[in-house]
Amino acid sequence: MSGFVYNFLITDIKHLERKHHILAGIIIPLIAFGNMVMMVLVSNKLIEKSILKTSSHNPWVIGVVFVIVFILPAVIDKVRVSIQSNRKAVLVR
């Protein structure tokens, strides 16, 4: 859900220049990746210090999966817009 909200905010802000959209498309997923890795590292430390019988998780795999799912709505939207514009171009001919 956060990926859809992120995509909506980035595409809905029309007064930003293209370079700002590209910068936001790079920096925000990097921050999300770092945030997810830190959360997993902290939760792994809590698991180690507690009496829980849960195994530790790989923070890098979880971070990569989170970023992929985070940016997936933006990629889907770009593909959808590209297909729609190609259909319109074919119909105009």
Chimera marker file (.cmm) of the C-alpha trace (Angstrom):
<marker_set name="trace">
<marker id="1" x="0.000" y="0.000" z="0.000" r="1" g="1" b="0" radius="0.5"/>
<marker id="2" x="2.822" y="2.396" z="0.773" r="1" g="1" b="0" radius="0.5"/>
<marker id="3" x="4.155" y="1.893" z="-2.767" r="1" g="1" b="0" radius="0.5"/>
<marker id="4" x="0.833" y="2.986" z="-4.247" r="1" g="1" b="0" radius="0.5"/>
<marker id="5" x="0.738" y="6.076" z="-2.009" r="1" g="1" b="0" radius="0.5"/>
<marker id="6" x="4.350" y="6.883" z="-2.929" r="1" g="1" b="0" radius="0.5"/>
<marker id="7" x="3.599" y="6.520" z="-6.636" r="1" g="1" b="0" radius="0.5"/>
<marker id="8" x="0.493" y="8.689" z="-6.322" r="1" g="1" b="0" radius="0.5"/>
<marker id="9" x="2.402" y="11.448" z="-4.547" r="1" g="1" b="0" radius="0.5"/>
<marker id="10" x="5.297" y="11.430" z="-6.991" r="1" g="1" b="0" radius="0.5"/>
<marker id="11" x="3.112" y="11.442" z="-10.104" r="1" g="1" b="0" radius="0.5"/>
<marker id="12" x="0.527" y="13.852" z="-8.701" r="1" g="1" b="0" radius="0.5"/>
<marker id="13" x="2.998" y="16.631" z="-7.941" r="1" g="1" b="0" radius="0.5"/>
<marker id="14" x="2.958" y="18.301" z="-11.351" r="1" g="1" b="0" radius="0.5"/>
<marker id="15" x="4.960" y="21.430" z="-10.539" r="1" g="1" b="0" radius="0.5"/>
<marker id="16" x="8.170" y="19.469" z="-9.966" r="1" g="1" b="0" radius="0.5"/>
<marker id="17" x="10.672" y="19.173" z="-12.779" r="1" g="1" b="0" radius="0.5"/>
<marker id="18" x="11.649" y="15.835" z="-14.267" r="1" g="1" b="0" radius="0.5"/>
<marker id="19" x="14.990" y="15.819" z="-12.416" r="1" g="1" b="0" radius="0.5"/>
<marker id="20" x="13.129" y="16.115" z="-9.106" r="1" g="1" b="0" radius="0.5"/>
<marker id="21" x="10.947" y="13.136" z="-9.992" r="1" g="1" b="0" radius="0.5"/>
<marker id="22" x="14.035" y="11.100" z="-10.888" r="1" g="1" b="0" radius="0.5"/>
<marker id="23" x="15.813" y="12.177" z="-7.694" r="1" g="1" b="0" radius="0.5"/>
<marker id="24" x="12.787" y="11.248" z="-5.585" r="1" g="1" b="0" radius="0.5"/>
<marker id="25" x="12.542" y="7.947" z="-7.436" r="1" g="1" b="0" radius="0.5"/>
<marker id="26" x="16.101" y="7.136" z="-6.383" r="1" g="1" b="0" radius="0.5"/>
<marker id="27" x="16.441" y="8.632" z="-2.907" r="1" g="1" b="0" radius="0.5"/>
<marker id="28" x="13.137" y="7.531" z="-1.391" r="1" g="1" b="0" radius="0.5"/>
<marker id="29" x="13.603" y="3.818" z="-2.221" r="1" g="1" b="0" radius="0.5"/>
<marker id="30" x="17.178" y="4.026" z="-0.868" r="1" g="1" b="0" radius="0.5"/>
<marker id="31" x="15.871" y="5.499" z="2.378" r="1" g="1" b="0" radius="0.5"/>
<marker id="32" x="13.181" y="2.809" z="2.495" r="1" g="1" b="0" radius="0.5"/>
<marker id="33" x="15.830" y="0.121" z="1.976" r="1" g="1" b="0" radius="0.5"/>
<marker id="34" x="18.002" y="1.516" z="4.762" r="1" g="1" b="0" radius="0.5"/>
<marker id="35" x="15.015" y="1.826" z="7.053" r="1" g="1" b="0" radius="0.5"/>
<marker id="36" x="13.964" y="-1.771" z="6.456" r="1" g="1" b="0" radius="0.5"/>
<marker id="37" x="17.497" y="-3.104" z="7.004" r="1" g="1" b="0" radius="0.5"/>
<marker id="38" x="17.768" y="-1.179" z="10.281" r="1" g="1" b="0" radius="0.5"/>
<marker id="39" x="14.389" y="-2.458" z="11.473" r="1" g="1" b="0" radius="0.5"/>
<marker id="40" x="15.380" y="-6.058" z="10.750" r="1" g="1" b="0" radius="0.5"/>
<marker id="41" x="18.748" y="-5.635" z="12.481" r="1" g="1" b="0" radius="0.5"/>
<marker id="42" x="17.056" y="-4.189" z="15.566" r="1" g="1" b="0" radius="0.5"/>
<marker id="43" x="14.412" y="-6.906" z="15.574" r="1" g="1" b="0" radius="0.5"/>
<marker id="44" x="17.135" y="-9.567" z="15.263" r="1" g="1" b="0" radius="0.5"/>
<marker id="45" x="18.867" y="-8.076" z="18.332" r="1" g="1" b="0" radius="0.5"/>
<marker id="46" x="15.560" y="-8.148" z="20.220" r="1" g="1" b="0" radius="0.5"/>
<marker id="47" x="15.073" y="-11.797" z="19.225" r="1" g="1" b="0" radius="0.5"/>
<marker id="48" x="18.549" y="-12.650" z="20.498" r="1" g="1" b="0" radius="0.5"/>
<marker id="49" x="17.950" y="-10.936" z="23.847" r="1" g="1" b="0" radius="0.5"/>
<marker id="50" x="14.485" y="-12.373" z="24.362" r="1" g="1" b="0" radius="0.5"/>
<marker id="51" x="13.425" y="-15.899" z="25.137" r="1" g="1" b="0" radius="0.5"/>
<marker id="52" x="11.645" y="-16.264" z="21.796" r="1" g="1" b="0" radius="0.5"/>
<marker id="53" x="12.430" y="-19.290" z="19.686" r="1" g="1" b="0" radius="0.5"/>
<marker id="54" x="12.291" y="-17.358" z="16.419" r="1" g="1" b="0" radius="0.5"/>
<marker id="55" x="15.216" y="-17.479" z="14.021" r="1" g="1" b="0" radius="0.5"/>
<marker id="56" x="16.984" y="-14.326" z="12.852" r="1" g="1" b="0" radius="0.5"/>
<marker id="57" x="16.159" y="-12.894" z="9.462" r="1" g="1" b="0" radius="0.5"/>
<marker id="58" x="18.473" y="-11.745" z="6.688" r="1" g="1" b="0" radius="0.5"/>
<marker id="59" x="18.120" y="-7.942" z="6.600" r="1" g="1" b="0" radius="0.5"/>
<marker id="60" x="19.522" y="-7.607" z="3.068" r="1" g="1" b="0" radius="0.5"/>
<marker id="61" x="17.025" y="-9.999" z="1.495" r="1" g="1" b="0" radius="0.5"/>
<marker id="62" x="14.136" y="-8.399" z="3.347" r="1" g="1" b="0" radius="0.5"/>
<marker id="63" x="15.343" y="-4.913" z="2.348" r="1" g="1" b="0" radius="0.5"/>
<marker id="64" x="15.617" y="-5.843" z="-1.323" r="1" g="1" b="0" radius="0.5"/>
<marker id="65" x="12.181" y="-7.491" z="-1.352" r="1" g="1" b="0" radius="0.5"/>
<marker id="66" x="10.673" y="-4.447" z="0.375" r="1" g="1" b="0" radius="0.5"/>
<marker id="67" x="12.193" y="-2.024" z="-2.138" r="1" g="1" b="0" radius="0.5"/>
<marker id="68" x="11.033" y="-4.142" z="-5.087" r="1" g="1" b="0" radius="0.5"/>
<marker id="69" x="7.489" y="-4.223" z="-3.734" r="1" g="1" b="0" radius="0.5"/>
<marker id="70" x="7.757" y="-0.513" z="-2.868" r="1" g="1" b="0" radius="0.5"/>
<marker id="71" x="8.652" y="0.578" z="-6.408" r="1" g="1" b="0" radius="0.5"/>
<marker id="72" x="6.527" y="-2.018" z="-8.225" r="1" g="1" b="0" radius="0.5"/>
<marker id="73" x="3.405" y="0.221" z="-8.371" r="1" g="1" b="0" radius="0.5"/>
<marker id="74" x="5.442" y="2.990" z="-10.009" r="1" g="1" b="0" radius="0.5"/>
<marker id="75" x="6.790" y="0.570" z="-12.619" r="1" g="1" b="0" radius="0.5"/>
<marker id="76" x="3.316" y="-0.815" z="-13.288" r="1" g="1" b="0" radius="0.5"/>
<marker id="77" x="1.962" y="2.728" z="-13.681" r="1" g="1" b="0" radius="0.5"/>
<marker id="78" x="4.736" y="3.662" z="-16.146" r="1" g="1" b="0" radius="0.5"/>
<marker id="79" x="4.033" y="0.553" z="-18.223" r="1" g="1" b="0" radius="0.5"/>
<marker id="80" x="0.282" y="1.250" z="-18.137" r="1" g="1" b="0" radius="0.5"/>
<marker id="81" x="0.759" y="4.864" z="-19.272" r="1" g="1" b="0" radius="0.5"/>
<marker id="82" x="3.157" y="3.762" z="-22.007" r="1" g="1" b="0" radius="0.5"/>
<marker id="83" x="0.687" y="1.179" z="-23.323" r="1" g="1" b="0" radius="0.5"/>
<marker id="84" x="-2.159" y="3.709" z="-23.280" r="1" g="1" b="0" radius="0.5"/>
<marker id="85" x="-0.105" y="6.307" z="-25.167" r="1" g="1" b="0" radius="0.5"/>
<marker id="86" x="0.932" y="3.682" z="-27.746" r="1" g="1" b="0" radius="0.5"/>
<marker id="87" x="-2.719" y="2.712" z="-28.268" r="1" g="1" b="0" radius="0.5"/>
<marker id="88" x="-3.677" y="6.355" z="-28.787" r="1" g="1" b="0" radius="0.5"/>
<marker id="89" x="-0.841" y="6.799" z="-31.294" r="1" g="1" b="0" radius="0.5"/>
<marker id="90" x="-2.013" y="3.744" z="-33.251" r="1" g="1" b="0" radius="0.5"/>
<marker id="91" x="-5.623" y="4.958" z="-33.255" r="1" g="1" b="0" radius="0.5"/>
<marker id="92" x="-4.607" y="8.414" z="-34.528" r="1" g="1" b="0" radius="0.5"/>
<marker id="93" x="-2.849" y="6.943" z="-37.546" r="1" g="1" b="0" radius="0.5"/>
<link id1="1" id2="2" r="1" g="1" b="0" radius="0.2"/>
<link id1="2" id2="3" r="1" g="1" b="0" radius="0.2"/>
<link id1="3" id2="4" r="1" g="1" b="0" radius="0.2"/>
<link id1="4" id2="5" r="1" g="1" b="0" radius="0.2"/>
<link id1="5" id2="6" r="1" g="1" b="0" radius="0.2"/>
<link id1="6" id2="7" r="1" g="1" b="0" radius="0.2"/>
<link id1="7" id2="8" r="1" g="1" b="0" radius="0.2"/>
<link id1="8" id2="9" r="1" g="1" b="0" radius="0.2"/>
<link id1="9" id2="10" r="1" g="1" b="0" radius="0.2"/>
<link id1="10" id2="11" r="1" g="1" b="0" radius="0.2"/>
<link id1="11" id2="12" r="1" g="1" b="0" radius="0.2"/>
<link id1="12" id2="13" r="1" g="1" b="0" radius="0.2"/>
<link id1="13" id2="14" r="1" g="1" b="0" radius="0.2"/>
<link id1="14" id2="15" r="1" g="1" b="0" radius="0.2"/>
<link id1="15" id2="16" r="1" g="1" b="0" radius="0.2"/>
<link id1="16" id2="17" r="1" g="1" b="0" radius="0.2"/>
<link id1="17" id2="18" r="1" g="1" b="0" radius="0.2"/>
<link id1="18" id2="19" r="1" g="1" b="0" radius="0.2"/>
<link id1="19" id2="20" r="1" g="1" b="0" radius="0.2"/>
<link id1="20" id2="21" r="1" g="1" b="0" radius="0.2"/>
<link id1="21" id2="22" r="1" g="1" b="0" radius="0.2"/>
<link id1="22" id2="23" r="1" g="1" b="0" radius="0.2"/>
<link id1="23" id2="24" r="1" g="1" b="0" radius="0.2"/>
<link id1="24" id2="25" r="1" g="1" b="0" radius="0.2"/>
<link id1="25" id2="26" r="1" g="1" b="0" radius="0.2"/>
<link id1="26" id2="27" r="1" g="1" b="0" radius="0.2"/>
<link id1="27" id2="28" r="1" g="1" b="0" radius="0.2"/>
<link id1="28" id2="29" r="1" g="1" b="0" radius="0.2"/>
<link id1="29" id2="30" r="1" g="1" b="0" radius="0.2"/>
<link id1="30" id2="31" r="1" g="1" b="0" radius="0.2"/>
<link id1="31" id2="32" r="1" g="1" b="0" radius="0.2"/>
<link id1="32" id2="33" r="1" g="1" b="0" radius="0.2"/>
<link id1="33" id2="34" r="1" g="1" b="0" radius="0.2"/>
<link id1="34" id2="35" r="1" g="1" b="0" radius="0.2"/>
<link id1="35" id2="36" r="1" g="1" b="0" radius="0.2"/>
<link id1="36" id2="37" r="1" g="1" b="0" radius="0.2"/>
<link id1="37" id2="38" r="1" g="1" b="0" radius="0.2"/>
<link id1="38" id2="39" r="1" g="1" b="0" radius="0.2"/>
<link id1="39" id2="40" r="1" g="1" b="0" radius="0.2"/>
<link id1="40" id2="41" r="1" g="1" b="0" radius="0.2"/>
<link id1="41" id2="42" r="1" g="1" b="0" radius="0.2"/>
<link id1="42" id2="43" r="1" g="1" b="0" radius="0.2"/>
<link id1="43" id2="44" r="1" g="1" b="0" radius="0.2"/>
<link id1="44" id2="45" r="1" g="1" b="0" radius="0.2"/>
<link id1="45" id2="46" r="1" g="1" b="0" radius="0.2"/>
<link id1="46" id2="47" r="1" g="1" b="0" radius="0.2"/>
<link id1="47" id2="48" r="1" g="1" b="0" radius="0.2"/>
<link id1="48" id2="49" r="1" g="1" b="0" radius="0.2"/>
<link id1="49" id2="50" r="1" g="1" b="0" radius="0.2"/>
<link id1="50" id2="51" r="1" g="1" b="0" radius="0.2"/>
<link id1="51" id2="52" r="1" g="1" b="0" radius="0.2"/>
<link id1="52" id2="53" r="1" g="1" b="0" radius="0.2"/>
<link id1="53" id2="54" r="1" g="1" b="0" radius="0.2"/>
<link id1="54" id2="55" r="1" g="1" b="0" radius="0.2"/>
<link id1="55" id2="56" r="1" g="1" b="0" radius="0.2"/>
<link id1="56" id2="57" r="1" g="1" b="0" radius="0.2"/>
<link id1="57" id2="58" r="1" g="1" b="0" radius="0.2"/>
<link id1="58" id2="59" r="1" g="1" b="0" radius="0.2"/>
<link id1="59" id2="60" r="1" g="1" b="0" radius="0.2"/>
<link id1="60" id2="61" r="1" g="1" b="0" radius="0.2"/>
<link id1="61" id2="62" r="1" g="1" b="0" radius="0.2"/>
<link id1="62" id2="63" r="1" g="1" b="0" radius="0.2"/>
<link id1="63" id2="64" r="1" g="1" b="0" radius="0.2"/>
<link id1="64" id2="65" r="1" g="1" b="0" radius="0.2"/>
<link id1="65" id2="66" r="1" g="1" b="0" radius="0.2"/>
<link id1="66" id2="67" r="1" g="1" b="0" radius="0.2"/>
<link id1="67" id2="68" r="1" g="1" b="0" radius="0.2"/>
<link id1="68" id2="69" r="1" g="1" b="0" radius="0.2"/>
<link id1="69" id2="70" r="1" g="1" b="0" radius="0.2"/>
<link id1="70" id2="71" r="1" g="1" b="0" radius="0.2"/>
<link id1="71" id2="72" r="1" g="1" b="0" radius="0.2"/>
<link id1="72" id2="73" r="1" g="1" b="0" radius="0.2"/>
<link id1="73" id2="74" r="1" g="1" b="0" radius="0.2"/>
<link id1="74" id2="75" r="1" g="1" b="0" radius="0.2"/>
<link id1="75" id2="76" r="1" g="1" b="0" radius="0.2"/>
<link id1="76" id2="77" r="1" g="1" b="0" radius="0.2"/>
<link id1="77" id2="78" r="1" g="1" b="0" radius="0.2"/>
<link id1="78" id2="79" r="1" g="1" b="0" radius="0.2"/>
<link id1="79" id2="80" r="1" g="1" b="0" radius="0.2"/>
<link id1="80" id2="81" r="1" g="1" b="0" radius="0.2"/>
<link id1="81" id2="82" r="1" g="1" b="0" radius="0.2"/>
<link id1="82" id2="83" r="1" g="1" b="0" radius="0.2"/>
<link id1="83" id2="84" r="1" g="1" b="0" radius="0.2"/>
<link id1="84" id2="85" r="1" g="1" b="0" radius="0.2"/>
<link id1="85" id2="86" r="1" g="1" b="0" radius="0.2"/>
<link id1="86" id2="87" r="1" g="1" b="0" radius="0.2"/>
<link id1="87" id2="88" r="1" g="1" b="0" radius="0.2"/>
<link id1="88" id2="89" r="1" g="1" b="0" radius="0.2"/>
<link id1="89" id2="90" r="1" g="1" b="0" radius="0.2"/>
<link id1="90" id2="91" r="1" g="1" b="0" radius="0.2"/>
<link id1="91" id2="92" r="1" g="1" b="0" radius="0.2"/>
<link id1="92" id2="93" r="1" g="1" b="0" radius="0.2"/>
</marker_set>
